[in-house]
Amino acid sequence: MDNIHYYEVNLLWDSETRGTLSSPVFPDKIEGATPPEFSKVTKEKWTPEHLFVAAISSCLMSTFLLGAESSKIKFIRFESNAIGTIERIDGKFALTEITLKPNLVIRSTQNESKARRVLAMSEKACAIANSMKTKIILEPFLTVQ
């Protein structure tokens, strides 16, 4: 595996407070907008803040999937809720913390403590989390069936 990877994203302003994200490697596009708190024009569109929180949440999942595979953890279900908090600090808005609440369901034949360790390791090994100054709070929930 190479030590350098590139991820290209294009943004095209559409109108008012909306734009469309695309990438040459994907057929789908994402329509984004200014958050409704800052603009009363657009609602019900993905905002940069939602995409930022989604990036850390999906990074947690993909890192967990790699860790689960290498640790031979079989699981039934993985889902995660993520909540980002924006605060005004020194006159500037910043995403100050993201709470990740992964919910992992494993079979009773699996090692529960090993699964918890892989979840915790996943947050620490996540490239997105390692690239930002936002505080990450991990609140995992594990169910054994």
C-alpha positions in Angstrom: 0.0 0.0 0.0 1.3 3.4 -0.9 2.0 6.0 1.7 0.3 8.8 -0.2 -3.3 8.8 -1.4 -5.4 11.5 -3.2 -9.1 12.2 -2.9 -10.5 14.6 -5.5 -13.8 16.5 -4.8 -15.3 19.1 -7.0 -17.8 21.8 -6.0 -20.1 23.7 -8.3 -22.2 26.6 -7.0 -25.8 26.1 -8.2 -27.8 29.1 -6.9 -28.4 31.1 -3.8 -26.8 29.1 -1.0 -26.5 25.7 -2.7 -23.8 23.8 -4.5 -23.2 20.3 -5.8 -20.3 18.1 -4.7 -19.0 15.5 -7.2 -15.9 13.4 -7.8 -14.5 12.0 -11.0 -14.5 8.6 -9.3 -18.2 8.5 -8.4 -21.4 8.7 -10.5 -23.5 10.2 -7.7 -23.5 13.8 -6.6 -24.3 15.4 -3.3 -26.3 18.7 -3.1 -25.2 20.8 -0.2 -26.1 24.1 1.2 -25.5 26.7 3.9 -26.8 25.6 7.3 -30.4 26.9 7.9 -29.1 28.6 11.1 -27.0 30.9 9.0 -29.3 31.2 6.0 -33.1 31.0 5.9 -33.0 30.3 2.1 -32.1 26.6 2.1 -33.3 23.8 4.3 -33.2 20.0 4.1 -29.8 19.8 2.3 -26.5 18.4 3.5 -24.4 21.1 5.0 -20.6 21.2 5.4 -21.1 20.6 9.1 -23.2 17.5 8.4 -20.6 16.2 5.9 -17.8 16.9 8.5 -19.6 14.8 11.1 -20.4 12.2 8.5 -16.7 11.9 7.5 -15.7 11.0 11.0 -18.6 8.6 11.4 -17.9 6.8 8.2 -14.2 6.7 8.9 -14.9 5.1 12.3 -16.9 2.4 10.5 -14.4 1.7 7.8 -11.5 1.6 10.3 -13.6 -0.8 12.5 -14.3 -3.0 9.5 -10.6 -3.4 8.8 -9.9 -4.0 12.5 -12.7 -6.5 12.8 -11.5 -8.4 9.8 -7.9 -8.6 11.0 -9.1 -9.5 14.6 -11.5 -12.2 13.2 -14.5 -10.5 14.9 -17.7 -11.6 13.3 -20.6 -9.2 13.9 -24.2 -9.0 13.0 -24.7 -5.3 12.8 -22.8 -2.0 13.0 -24.5 1.3 13.0 -23.4 4.6 14.5 -25.0 7.9 15.5 -22.8 10.9 15.5 -23.5 14.3 16.9 -21.4 17.4 16.2 -21.4 20.5 18.4 -20.7 23.9 17.0 -19.8 26.7 19.4 -18.7 30.3 19.0 -15.2 30.7 20.5 -13.4 34.0 20.4 -16.0 35.3 17.9 -15.6 32.3 15.5 -17.7 29.3 15.0 -16.0 26.0 15.4 -17.0 22.3 15.5 -15.7 21.7 19.0 -16.7 18.1 19.6 -18.2 15.1 17.9 -19.8 12.3 19.9 -19.7 9.0 18.2 -22.2 6.4 19.4 -21.4 3.2 17.6 -23.9 0.3 18.2 -22.3 -3.1 17.6 -24.2 -6.4 17.7 -22.1 -9.5 18.0 -23.0 -13.2 18.5 -22.4 -14.8 21.9 -19.6 -16.9 20.4 -17.5 -13.7 19.9 -15.2 -12.2 22.5 -16.9 -9.0 23.8 -13.8 -7.4 25.3 -11.9 -7.9 22.0 -14.8 -6.3 20.1 -14.7 -3.3 22.5 -10.9 -2.9 22.0 -11.3 -2.9 18.3 -14.0 -0.2 18.5 -11.7 1.9 20.7 -8.7 1.3 18.4 -10.8 2.3 15.4 -11.4 5.8 16.7 -7.7 6.2 17.5 -6.6 4.9 14.1 -9.1 6.9 12.0 -7.3 9.1 9.6 -10.1 11.8 9.7 -10.0 11.9 13.5 -6.2 12.2 13.4 -6.4 15.1 11.0 -8.6 17.4 13.1 -8.5 19.3 16.3 -12.2 18.6 17.2 -12.6 16.6 20.4 -13.9 13.1 19.7 -16.0 11.4 22.4 -16.6 7.7 21.8 -19.7 6.1 23.5 -19.9 2.6 22.2 -22.9 0.3 22.8 -22.4 -3.4 22.4 -25.1 -6.0 22.3 -24.4 -9.8 22.5 -27.0 -12.1 20.9 
